[in-house]
Amino acid sequence: MGMIYRTLIRPLVFRLPPERSHALAVASFRASPAWRLAGRILARRDASLETTLAGLTFPNPVGVAAGFDKDCEVLESLLNVGFGYAVGGTVTLDPRPGNPRPRMLRLGADDALLNSLGFPGKGIENAARRLGKLSPGQKSRTLISISGTEDDDILECHRRLEPLVAGVEVNISSPNTAGLAVFQEPLRLSALIRRVSEEKKKPLFVKLPRFEDAAVLVELATAAVEAGADGLVTANTLPVEDDRLATGRGGLSGQPLFESTLKLVAAVKQASPNHVAVIGCGGISTGNQAQAVLDAGASAVQLYTALVYEGPAIAGSICRQLLRG
């Protein structure tokens, strides 16, 4: 199916503006019975792929990152097509329109995306309603990404949504959201995560920013772990300037980030206690790349841009490659 997507479907979909094609992709995943059937072909199930992540057990280490299913509409279908786990969101307390358009670009020559979305979404009430419809088995493989620019907003999101999922990912790293960078300072992040940790009953993950200086990232990761984080997602998109975006800057994702991800995962893992799960995120689209990130110290991986460029068979394809070694 991967070849069919790349040669027939993707050229048609890519004729649409990026946000419109993304909306179309999400709409297609709403046909959950069809994807349940398709998953019998696309998904690769093998006991040797089973993955433990901060005490959670998933059927394989390949997860879909936050950002694809912002409003938690199609998590069931994403799990059905072969992802070991899925991250919904990022969810904020109140509905947000996001940044002005244009705010998303394709960089087709690099299999990359550039976005300045800024957390557009329908807010916590919608997310809670959607997550509440998941079956117990689906909830056990679902994480929710939450964020905000105020501690109390993030805490409220955590309180409301943690009972509905397997774990929570706090996103303090989006380069596209005004006011979020305040949490990218170790003492400030420590204070936030400590407050969340005092209330948590399930694994808590922190999605780290993509700093080019690994030492700076390690300092932030250490602050999160010492404050109570159980896992670290390494790392978010790379901030870049681009006048084609209305905001003049955005976050780069996709293939160009792979070498950076390898380096940052290795640095964060080396500096973290053994019980802390490190998840590699950025530029992963093949089994060889996923294996390299796992070998660098990650317990699991996440992807989003590869789903856009390679289609719904991507998770099963990576799993098959992992099995072949």
GUKE-337587 format. One record per residue (C-alpha): x negated, z negated, y negated; residue in three letters; residue number from 1. Coordinates in Angstrom, 2 decimals. Layout:
<atoms>
<atom x="X" z="Z" y="Y" res="ALA" n="NUM"/>
...
</atoms>
This chain:
<atoms>
<atom x="0.00" z="0.00" y="0.00" res="MET" n="1"/>
<atom x="-2.94" z="-0.59" y="-2.33" res="GLY" n="2"/>
<atom x="-3.77" z="3.12" y="-2.35" res="MET" n="3"/>
<atom x="-0.13" z="4.07" y="-2.99" res="ILE" n="4"/>
<atom x="-0.03" z="1.71" y="-5.95" res="TYR" n="5"/>
<atom x="-3.29" z="2.98" y="-7.45" res="ARG" n="6"/>
<atom x="-2.56" z="6.70" y="-7.02" res="THR" n="7"/>
<atom x="1.20" z="6.92" y="-7.52" res="LEU" n="8"/>
<atom x="2.69" z="3.81" y="-9.12" res="ILE" n="9"/>
<atom x="-0.03" z="2.64" y="-11.50" res="ARG" n="10"/>
<atom x="-0.37" z="5.93" y="-13.40" res="PRO" n="11"/>
<atom x="3.36" z="5.87" y="-14.13" res="LEU" n="12"/>
<atom x="3.46" z="2.18" y="-15.06" res="VAL" n="13"/>
<atom x="0.40" z="2.53" y="-17.30" res="PHE" n="14"/>
<atom x="2.23" z="5.09" y="-19.42" res="ARG" n="15"/>
<atom x="4.18" z="2.15" y="-20.82" res="LEU" n="16"/>
<atom x="2.74" z="-0.30" y="-23.35" res="PRO" n="17"/>
<atom x="1.08" z="-3.25" y="-21.57" res="PRO" n="18"/>
<atom x="3.72" z="-5.86" y="-22.37" res="GLU" n="19"/>
<atom x="6.54" z="-3.54" y="-21.35" res="ARG" n="20"/>
<atom x="4.87" z="-2.71" y="-18.06" res="SER" n="21"/>
<atom x="4.29" z="-6.40" y="-17.46" res="HIS" n="22"/>
<atom x="7.98" z="-7.09" y="-18.01" res="ALA" n="23"/>
<atom x="8.78" z="-4.29" y="-15.56" res="LEU" n="24"/>
<atom x="6.45" z="-5.81" y="-12.97" res="ALA" n="25"/>
<atom x="8.09" z="-9.22" y="-13.31" res="VAL" n="26"/>
<atom x="11.53" z="-7.60" y="-13.07" res="ALA" n="27"/>
<atom x="10.51" z="-5.85" y="-9.85" res="SER" n="28"/>
<atom x="9.44" z="-9.15" y="-8.32" res="PHE" n="29"/>
<atom x="12.91" z="-10.60" y="-8.94" res="ARG" n="30"/>
<atom x="14.09" z="-8.72" y="-5.85" res="ALA" n="31"/>
<atom x="12.91" z="-11.60" y="-3.68" res="SER" n="32"/>
<atom x="14.56" z="-10.49" y="-0.39" res="PRO" n="33"/>
<atom x="12.74" z="-7.16" y="-0.59" res="ALA" n="34"/>
<atom x="9.40" z="-8.87" y="-1.23" res="TRP" n="35"/>
<atom x="10.08" z="-11.29" y="1.61" res="ARG" n="36"/>
<atom x="10.29" z="-8.29" y="3.92" res="LEU" n="37"/>
<atom x="7.31" z="-6.55" y="2.30" res="ALA" n="38"/>
<atom x="5.28" z="-9.69" y="2.77" res="GLY" n="39"/>
<atom x="5.41" z="-9.23" y="6.52" res="ARG" n="40"/>
<atom x="3.20" z="-6.20" y="5.98" res="ILE" n="41"/>
<atom x="1.21" z="-7.21" y="2.90" res="LEU" n="42"/>
<atom x="0.39" z="-10.84" y="3.62" res="ALA" n="43"/>
<atom x="-2.48" z="-11.79" y="5.92" res="ARG" n="44"/>
<atom x="-1.96" z="-15.00" y="7.83" res="ARG" n="45"/>
<atom x="-4.80" z="-16.58" y="9.78" res="ASP" n="46"/>
<atom x="-5.52" z="-20.25" y="10.42" res="ALA" n="47"/>
<atom x="-9.17" z="-19.78" y="9.44" res="SER" n="48"/>
<atom x="-8.09" z="-18.97" y="5.86" res="LEU" n="49"/>
<atom x="-6.36" z="-22.33" y="5.38" res="GLU" n="50"/>
<atom x="-7.65" z="-24.02" y="2.25" res="THR" n="51"/>
<atom x="-7.61" z="-27.63" y="1.05" res="THR" n="52"/>
<atom x="-7.61" z="-28.11" y="-2.69" res="LEU" n="53"/>
<atom x="-7.64" z="-31.62" y="-4.16" res="ALA" n="54"/>
<atom x="-5.64" z="-32.83" y="-1.16" res="GLY" n="55"/>
<atom x="-3.26" z="-29.86" y="-1.18" res="LEU" n="56"/>
<atom x="-3.22" z="-27.44" y="1.76" res="THR" n="57"/>
<atom x="-2.60" z="-23.73" y="1.20" res="PHE" n="58"/>
<atom x="-2.52" z="-20.90" y="3.77" res="PRO" n="59"/>
<atom x="-5.37" z="-19.10" y="2.00" res="ASN" n="60"/>
<atom x="-7.63" z="-19.61" y="-1.05" res="PRO" n="61"/>
<atom x="-6.28" z="-16.74" y="-3.18" res="VAL" n="62"/>
<atom x="-3.97" z="-17.83" y="-5.98" res="GLY" n="63"/>
<atom x="-2.23" z="-15.97" y="-8.77" res="VAL" n="64"/>
<atom x="-3.31" z="-17.43" y="-12.10" res="ALA" n="65"/>
<atom x="-1.12" z="-18.68" y="-14.91" res="ALA" n="66"/>
<atom x="-0.04" z="-15.95" y="-17.28" res="GLY" n="67"/>
<atom x="1.58" z="-13.51" y="-14.90" res="PHE" n="68"/>
<atom x="4.78" z="-15.49" y="-14.34" res="ASP" n="69"/>
<atom x="5.03" z="-17.29" y="-17.67" res="LYS" n="70"/>
<atom x="8.62" z="-18.44" y="-17.21" res="ASP" n="71"/>
<atom x="8.47" z="-19.24" y="-13.47" res="CYS" n="72"/>
<atom x="10.87" z="-16.45" y="-12.56" res="GLU" n="73"/>
<atom x="9.21" z="-14.82" y="-9.53" res="VAL" n="74"/>
<atom x="7.00" z="-17.45" y="-7.90" res="LEU" n="75"/>
<atom x="8.83" z="-17.05" y="-4.58" res="GLU" n="76"/>
<atom x="8.00" z="-13.34" y="-4.42" res="SER" n="77"/>
<atom x="4.34" z="-13.90" y="-5.37" res="LEU" n="78"/>
<atom x="4.01" z="-16.37" y="-2.51" res="LEU" n="79"/>
<atom x="5.76" z="-13.98" y="-0.15" res="ASN" n="80"/>
<atom x="3.34" z="-11.08" y="-0.80" res="VAL" n="81"/>
<atom x="0.33" z="-13.07" y="0.36" res="GLY" n="82"/>
<atom x="-0.94" z="-15.40" y="-2.33" res="PHE" n="83"/>
<atom x="-1.89" z="-18.76" y="-0.88" res="GLY" n="84"/>
<atom x="-0.58" z="-20.46" y="-3.98" res="TYR" n="85"/>
<atom x="0.81" z="-19.51" y="-7.38" res="ALA" n="86"/>
<atom x="0.45" z="-21.00" y="-10.85" res="VAL" n="87"/>
<atom x="3.51" z="-20.69" y="-13.06" res="GLY" n="88"/>
<atom x="3.40" z="-20.80" y="-16.85" res="GLY" n="89"/>
<atom x="1.70" z="-21.65" y="-19.12" res="THR" n="90"/>
<atom x="4.74" z="-23.74" y="-20.14" res="VAL" n="91"/>
<atom x="5.08" z="-25.49" y="-23.51" res="THR" n="92"/>
<atom x="7.58" z="-28.16" y="-24.48" res="LEU" n="93"/>
<atom x="9.59" z="-25.92" y="-26.79" res="ASP" n="94"/>
<atom x="10.24" z="-22.18" y="-26.63" res="PRO" n="95"/>
<atom x="7.56" z="-20.16" y="-28.43" res="ARG" n="96"/>
<atom x="7.54" z="-16.53" y="-29.60" res="PRO" n="97"/>
<atom x="3.78" z="-16.21" y="-29.26" res="GLY" n="98"/>
<atom x="1.55" z="-14.27" y="-31.61" res="ASN" n="99"/>
<atom x="2.58" z="-11.09" y="-33.48" res="PRO" n="100"/>
<atom x="2.32" z="-7.71" y="-31.78" res="ARG" n="101"/>
<atom x="0.30" z="-5.77" y="-30.82" res="PRO" n="102"/>
<atom x="-1.12" z="-8.56" y="-28.69" res="ARG" n="103"/>
<atom x="-2.13" z="-6.93" y="-25.41" res="MET" n="104"/>
<atom x="-4.46" z="-4.03" y="-24.60" res="LEU" n="105"/>
<atom x="-5.65" z="-2.35" y="-21.42" res="ARG" n="106"/>
<atom x="-9.34" z="-1.52" y="-21.10" res="LEU" n="107"/>
<atom x="-8.90" z="0.87" y="-18.19" res="GLY" n="108"/>
<atom x="-12.51" z="1.96" y="-17.86" res="ALA" n="109"/>
<atom x="-13.45" z="-1.66" y="-17.15" res="ASP" n="110"/>
<atom x="-10.37" z="-2.75" y="-15.16" res="ASP" n="111"/>
<atom x="-9.85" z="-5.31" y="-17.90" res="ALA" n="112"/>
<atom x="-7.19" z="-6.63" y="-20.25" res="LEU" n="113"/>
<atom x="-7.40" z="-8.05" y="-23.74" res="LEU" n="114"/>
<atom x="-4.62" z="-10.34" y="-24.91" res="ASN" n="115"/>
<atom x="-3.72" z="-12.52" y="-27.85" res="SER" n="116"/>
<atom x="-0.33" z="-13.58" y="-26.50" res="LEU" n="117"/>
<atom x="-0.42" z="-17.20" y="-27.64" res="GLY" n="118"/>
<atom x="1.86" z="-18.79" y="-24.99" res="PHE" n="119"/>
<atom x="5.13" z="-16.89" y="-25.47" res="PRO" n="120"/>
<atom x="7.74" z="-18.53" y="-23.29" res="GLY" n="121"/>
<atom x="11.16" z="-20.07" y="-22.92" res="LYS" n="122"/>
<atom x="10.03" z="-23.69" y="-22.87" res="GLY" n="123"/>
<atom x="10.30" z="-26.64" y="-20.56" res="ILE" n="124"/>
<atom x="14.05" z="-26.63" y="-19.95" res="GLU" n="125"/>
<atom x="13.94" z="-23.12" y="-18.54" res="ASN" n="126"/>
<atom x="10.85" z="-23.87" y="-16.45" res="ALA" n="127"/>
<atom x="12.37" z="-27.04" y="-14.98" res="ALA" n="128"/>
<atom x="15.52" z="-25.15" y="-14.03" res="ARG" n="129"/>
<atom x="13.54" z="-22.36" y="-12.35" res="ARG" n="130"/>
<atom x="11.18" z="-24.70" y="-10.50" res="LEU" n="131"/>
<atom x="14.10" z="-26.78" y="-9.32" res="GLY" n="132"/>
<atom x="15.38" z="-23.79" y="-7.34" res="LYS" n="133"/>
<atom x="12.24" z="-23.47" y="-5.22" res="LEU" n="134"/>
<atom x="12.41" z="-24.57" y="-1.60" res="SER" n="135"/>
<atom x="10.25" z="-27.53" y="-0.51" res="PRO" n="136"/>
<atom x="7.84" z="-25.12" y="1.19" res="GLY" n="137"/>
<atom x="7.52" z="-23.03" y="-1.98" res="GLN" n="138"/>
<atom x="7.02" z="-26.11" y="-4.16" res="LYS" n="139"/>
<atom x="4.18" z="-27.22" y="-1.89" res="SER" n="140"/>
<atom x="2.30" z="-24.03" y="-2.84" res="ARG" n="141"/>
<atom x="3.15" z="-23.98" y="-6.54" res="THR" n="142"/>
<atom x="1.15" z="-25.34" y="-9.46" res="LEU" n="143"/>
<atom x="2.43" z="-25.37" y="-13.01" res="ILE" n="144"/>
<atom x="0.28" z="-24.72" y="-16.06" res="SER" n="145"/>
<atom x="1.22" z="-26.72" y="-19.15" res="ILE" n="146"/>
<atom x="-0.13" z="-26.88" y="-22.68" res="SER" n="147"/>
<atom x="0.52" z="-27.86" y="-26.25" res="GLY" n="148"/>
<atom x="-1.28" z="-28.81" y="-29.42" res="THR" n="149"/>
<atom x="-0.14" z="-32.45" y="-29.38" res="GLU" n="150"/>
<atom x="-0.90" z="-35.05" y="-26.70" res="ASP" n="151"/>
<atom x="2.71" z="-36.21" y="-26.52" res="ASP" n="152"/>
<atom x="3.99" z="-32.67" y="-25.92" res="ASP" n="153"/>
<atom x="1.59" z="-32.20" y="-22.99" res="ILE" n="154"/>
<atom x="2.48" z="-35.61" y="-21.59" res="LEU" n="155"/>
<atom x="6.19" z="-34.79" y="-21.73" res="GLU" n="156"/>
<atom x="5.62" z="-31.48" y="-19.95" res="CYS" n="157"/>
<atom x="3.68" z="-33.33" y="-17.27" res="HIS" n="158"/>
<atom x="6.38" z="-35.97" y="-16.80" res="ARG" n="159"/>
<atom x="9.17" z="-33.42" y="-16.52" res="ARG" n="160"/>
<atom x="7.49" z="-30.82" y="-14.33" res="LEU" n="161"/>
<atom x="5.14" z="-32.72" y="-12.01" res="GLU" n="162"/>
<atom x="7.98" z="-33.83" y="-9.66" res="PRO" n="163"/>
<atom x="8.93" z="-30.17" y="-9.14" res="LEU" n="164"/>
<atom x="5.55" z="-28.79" y="-8.01" res="VAL" n="165"/>
<atom x="2.50" z="-29.56" y="-5.87" res="ALA" n="166"/>
<atom x="0.20" z="-30.14" y="-8.84" res="GLY" n="167"/>
<atom x="-0.26" z="-29.61" y="-12.56" res="VAL" n="168"/>
<atom x="-2.84" z="-27.53" y="-14.44" res="GLU" n="169"/>
<atom x="-3.48" z="-28.54" y="-18.06" res="VAL" n="170"/>
<atom x="-4.52" z="-25.48" y="-20.06" res="ASN" n="171"/>
<atom x="-6.68" z="-26.55" y="-22.99" res="ILE" n="172"/>
<atom x="-8.64" z="-23.32" y="-23.03" res="SER" n="173"/>
<atom x="-6.56" z="-20.38" y="-24.25" res="SER" n="174"/>
<atom x="-8.53" z="-18.66" y="-27.04" res="PRO" n="175"/>
<atom x="-5.29" z="-17.29" y="-28.47" res="ASN" n="176"/>
<atom x="-3.39" z="-20.43" y="-29.43" res="THR" n="177"/>
<atom x="-3.90" z="-22.06" y="-32.82" res="ALA" n="178"/>
<atom x="-4.63" z="-25.78" y="-32.61" res="GLY" n="179"/>
<atom x="-5.65" z="-25.82" y="-28.95" res="LEU" n="180"/>
<atom x="-9.40" z="-25.88" y="-29.58" res="ALA" n="181"/>
<atom x="-9.13" z="-29.53" y="-30.59" res="VAL" n="182"/>
<atom x="-9.11" z="-30.39" y="-26.88" res="PHE" n="183"/>
<atom x="-12.34" z="-28.47" y="-26.26" res="GLN" n="184"/>
<atom x="-14.38" z="-31.42" y="-27.47" res="GLU" n="185"/>
<atom x="-15.36" z="-33.90" y="-24.70" res="PRO" n="186"/>
<atom x="-14.12" z="-37.12" y="-26.31" res="LEU" n="187"/>
<atom x="-10.83" z="-35.55" y="-27.34" res="ARG" n="188"/>
<atom x="-10.27" z="-34.01" y="-23.91" res="LEU" n="189"/>
<atom x="-11.16" z="-37.27" y="-22.21" res="SER" n="190"/>
<atom x="-8.54" z="-39.13" y="-24.23" res="ALA" n="191"/>
<atom x="-5.83" z="-36.61" y="-23.29" res="LEU" n="192"/>
<atom x="-6.65" z="-36.43" y="-19.59" res="ILE" n="193"/>
<atom x="-6.92" z="-40.20" y="-19.35" res="ARG" n="194"/>
<atom x="-3.39" z="-40.56" y="-20.66" res="ARG" n="195"/>
<atom x="-2.05" z="-37.93" y="-18.26" res="VAL" n="196"/>
<atom x="-3.96" z="-39.44" y="-15.35" res="SER" n="197"/>
<atom x="-2.39" z="-42.85" y="-15.93" res="GLU" n="198"/>
<atom x="0.97" z="-41.32" y="-14.99" res="GLU" n="199"/>
<atom x="0.03" z="-38.68" y="-12.41" res="LYS" n="200"/>
<atom x="1.21" z="-38.87" y="-8.82" res="LYS" n="201"/>
<atom x="-0.04" z="-35.44" y="-7.78" res="LYS" n="202"/>
<atom x="-3.31" z="-33.53" y="-8.26" res="PRO" n="203"/>
<atom x="-4.24" z="-32.78" y="-11.85" res="LEU" n="204"/>
<atom x="-6.31" z="-29.70" y="-12.74" res="PHE" n="205"/>
<atom x="-7.87" z="-28.76" y="-16.07" res="VAL" n="206"/>
<atom x="-8.35" z="-25.11" y="-17.00" res="LYS" n="207"/>
<atom x="-11.68" z="-24.88" y="-18.81" res="LEU" n="208"/>
<atom x="-12.65" z="-22.51" y="-21.63" res="PRO" n="209"/>
<atom x="-15.21" z="-19.78" y="-20.98" res="ARG" n="210"/>
<atom x="-18.28" z="-20.99" y="-22.84" res="PHE" n="211"/>
<atom x="-21.33" z="-18.78" y="-22.50" res="GLU" n="212"/>
<atom x="-23.50" z="-21.89" y="-22.54" res="ASP" n="213"/>
<atom x="-22.99" z="-23.47" y="-19.11" res="ALA" n="214"/>
<atom x="-24.35" z="-26.81" y="-20.32" res="ALA" n="215"/>
<atom x="-21.57" z="-27.08" y="-22.90" res="VAL" n="216"/>
<atom x="-18.98" z="-26.27" y="-20.25" res="LEU" n="217"/>
<atom x="-20.45" z="-28.85" y="-17.85" res="VAL" n="218"/>
<atom x="-20.19" z="-31.53" y="-20.55" res="GLU" n="219"/>
<atom x="-16.50" z="-30.74" y="-21.00" res="LEU" n="220"/>
<atom x="-15.91" z="-30.60" y="-17.23" res="ALA" n="221"/>
<atom x="-17.60" z="-33.97" y="-16.77" res="THR" n="222"/>
<atom x="-15.41" z="-35.53" y="-19.44" res="ALA" n="223"/>
<atom x="-12.28" z="-34.22" y="-17.68" res="ALA" n="224"/>
<atom x="-13.38" z="-35.51" y="-14.27" res="VAL" n="225"/>
<atom x="-14.38" z="-38.93" y="-15.56" res="GLU" n="226"/>
<atom x="-10.97" z="-39.20" y="-17.23" res="ALA" n="227"/>
<atom x="-9.18" z="-38.51" y="-13.93" res="GLY" n="228"/>
<atom x="-8.95" z="-34.75" y="-13.32" res="ALA" n="229"/>
<atom x="-8.89" z="-33.80" y="-9.62" res="ASP" n="230"/>
<atom x="-9.83" z="-30.16" y="-10.12" res="GLY" n="231"/>
<atom x="-11.33" z="-27.74" y="-12.62" res="LEU" n="232"/>
<atom x="-10.29" z="-24.11" y="-13.11" res="VAL" n="233"/>
<atom x="-13.40" z="-22.20" y="-14.19" res="THR" n="234"/>
<atom x="-12.65" z="-20.46" y="-16.48" res="ALA" n="235"/>
<atom x="-10.20" z="-18.90" y="-18.92" res="ASN" n="236"/>
<atom x="-10.58" z="-15.59" y="-20.77" res="THR" n="237"/>
<atom x="-13.57" z="-14.71" y="-22.96" res="LEU" n="238"/>
<atom x="-12.89" z="-14.77" y="-26.73" res="PRO" n="239"/>
<atom x="-13.66" z="-11.41" y="-28.36" res="VAL" n="240"/>
<atom x="-12.96" z="-9.77" y="-31.70" res="GLU" n="241"/>
<atom x="-10.81" z="-6.61" y="-31.74" res="ASP" n="242"/>
<atom x="-9.01" z="-5.12" y="-34.75" res="ASP" n="243"/>
<atom x="-6.46" z="-3.39" y="-32.51" res="ARG" n="244"/>
<atom x="-4.80" z="-6.76" y="-31.97" res="LEU" n="245"/>
<atom x="-2.60" z="-8.10" y="-34.77" res="ALA" n="246"/>
<atom x="-4.55" z="-11.37" y="-34.80" res="THR" n="247"/>
<atom x="-7.90" z="-9.56" y="-34.82" res="GLY" n="248"/>
<atom x="-9.14" z="-11.40" y="-31.72" res="ARG" n="249"/>
<atom x="-8.08" z="-12.14" y="-28.17" res="GLY" n="250"/>
<atom x="-9.15" z="-13.11" y="-24.68" res="GLY" n="251"/>
<atom x="-10.88" z="-10.66" y="-22.34" res="LEU" n="252"/>
<atom x="-10.01" z="-10.79" y="-18.63" res="SER" n="253"/>
<atom x="-10.91" z="-8.71" y="-15.60" res="GLY" n="254"/>
<atom x="-14.02" z="-7.20" y="-14.06" res="GLN" n="255"/>
<atom x="-16.44" z="-7.79" y="-16.96" res="PRO" n="256"/>
<atom x="-16.13" z="-11.55" y="-16.42" res="LEU" n="257"/>
<atom x="-17.21" z="-11.71" y="-12.78" res="PHE" n="258"/>
<atom x="-20.91" z="-12.54" y="-13.26" res="GLU" n="259"/>
<atom x="-20.01" z="-15.17" y="-15.85" res="SER" n="260"/>
<atom x="-17.53" z="-16.73" y="-13.41" res="THR" n="261"/>
<atom x="-20.20" z="-16.97" y="-10.71" res="LEU" n="262"/>
<atom x="-22.62" z="-18.69" y="-13.06" res="LYS" n="263"/>
<atom x="-20.09" z="-21.12" y="-14.49" res="LEU" n="264"/>
<atom x="-18.60" z="-22.05" y="-11.11" res="VAL" n="265"/>
<atom x="-22.05" z="-22.87" y="-9.73" res="ALA" n="266"/>
<atom x="-22.92" z="-24.99" y="-12.78" res="ALA" n="267"/>
<atom x="-19.63" z="-26.91" y="-12.77" res="VAL" n="268"/>
<atom x="-19.73" z="-27.50" y="-9.02" res="LYS" n="269"/>
<atom x="-23.30" z="-28.79" y="-9.12" res="GLN" n="270"/>
<atom x="-22.36" z="-31.28" y="-11.83" res="ALA" n="271"/>
<atom x="-19.10" z="-32.46" y="-10.21" res="SER" n="272"/>
<atom x="-18.50" z="-35.12" y="-7.54" res="PRO" n="273"/>
<atom x="-17.76" z="-33.76" y="-4.07" res="ASN" n="274"/>
<atom x="-14.09" z="-34.72" y="-4.20" res="HIS" n="275"/>
<atom x="-13.44" z="-32.56" y="-7.28" res="VAL" n="276"/>
<atom x="-12.05" z="-29.11" y="-6.50" res="ALA" n="277"/>
<atom x="-13.50" z="-26.19" y="-8.46" res="VAL" n="278"/>
<atom x="-11.37" z="-23.03" y="-8.70" res="ILE" n="279"/>
<atom x="-13.05" z="-19.78" y="-9.69" res="GLY" n="280"/>
<atom x="-11.10" z="-17.58" y="-12.09" res="CYS" n="281"/>
<atom x="-12.18" z="-14.40" y="-13.88" res="GLY" n="282"/>
<atom x="-13.10" z="-10.92" y="-12.70" res="GLY" n="283"/>
<atom x="-12.23" z="-11.35" y="-9.01" res="ILE" n="284"/>
<atom x="-10.60" z="-8.34" y="-7.35" res="SER" n="285"/>
<atom x="-12.27" z="-7.91" y="-3.93" res="THR" n="286"/>
<atom x="-12.97" z="-9.99" y="-0.87" res="GLY" n="287"/>
<atom x="-16.71" z="-9.76" y="-1.50" res="ASN" n="288"/>
<atom x="-16.27" z="-11.13" y="-5.00" res="GLN" n="289"/>
<atom x="-13.98" z="-13.89" y="-3.79" res="ALA" n="290"/>
<atom x="-16.48" z="-14.83" y="-1.10" res="GLN" n="291"/>
<atom x="-19.32" z="-14.91" y="-3.64" res="ALA" n="292"/>
<atom x="-17.33" z="-17.31" y="-5.83" res="VAL" n="293"/>
<atom x="-16.50" z="-19.49" y="-2.82" res="LEU" n="294"/>
<atom x="-20.17" z="-19.49" y="-1.84" res="ASP" n="295"/>
<atom x="-21.05" z="-20.57" y="-5.39" res="ALA" n="296"/>
<atom x="-19.04" z="-23.73" y="-4.84" res="GLY" n="297"/>
<atom x="-15.40" z="-22.92" y="-5.49" res="ALA" n="298"/>
<atom x="-12.72" z="-24.23" y="-3.15" res="SER" n="299"/>
<atom x="-10.33" z="-21.44" y="-4.12" res="ALA" n="300"/>
<atom x="-9.94" z="-18.53" y="-6.54" res="VAL" n="301"/>
<atom x="-7.32" z="-17.30" y="-8.98" res="GLN" n="302"/>
<atom x="-6.62" z="-13.81" y="-10.29" res="LEU" n="303"/>
<atom x="-4.22" z="-12.05" y="-12.63" res="TYR" n="304"/>
<atom x="-5.81" z="-8.87" y="-14.02" res="THR" n="305"/>
<atom x="-6.59" z="-7.63" y="-10.49" res="ALA" n="306"/>
<atom x="-2.87" z="-7.85" y="-9.70" res="LEU" n="307"/>
<atom x="-2.21" z="-5.53" y="-12.65" res="VAL" n="308"/>
<atom x="-4.85" z="-2.99" y="-11.60" res="TYR" n="309"/>
<atom x="-4.59" z="-3.21" y="-7.79" res="GLU" n="310"/>
<atom x="-0.94" z="-4.04" y="-7.24" res="GLY" n="311"/>
<atom x="0.99" z="-6.49" y="-5.04" res="PRO" n="312"/>
<atom x="-1.16" z="-5.90" y="-1.96" res="ALA" n="313"/>
<atom x="-4.21" z="-7.46" y="-3.64" res="ILE" n="314"/>
<atom x="-3.96" z="-10.96" y="-2.12" res="ALA" n="315"/>
<atom x="-3.55" z="-9.67" y="1.42" res="GLY" n="316"/>
<atom x="-6.39" z="-7.20" y="0.88" res="SER" n="317"/>
<atom x="-8.76" z="-9.93" y="-0.27" res="ILE" n="318"/>
<atom x="-7.78" z="-12.12" y="2.66" res="CYS" n="319"/>
<atom x="-8.47" z="-9.32" y="5.13" res="ARG" n="320"/>
<atom x="-11.87" z="-8.78" y="3.60" res="GLN" n="321"/>
<atom x="-12.61" z="-12.51" y="3.76" res="LEU" n="322"/>
<atom x="-11.79" z="-12.49" y="7.46" res="LEU" n="323"/>
<atom x="-14.10" z="-9.57" y="8.10" res="ARG" n="324"/>
<atom x="-16.89" z="-11.47" y="6.38" res="GLY" n="325"/>
</atoms>
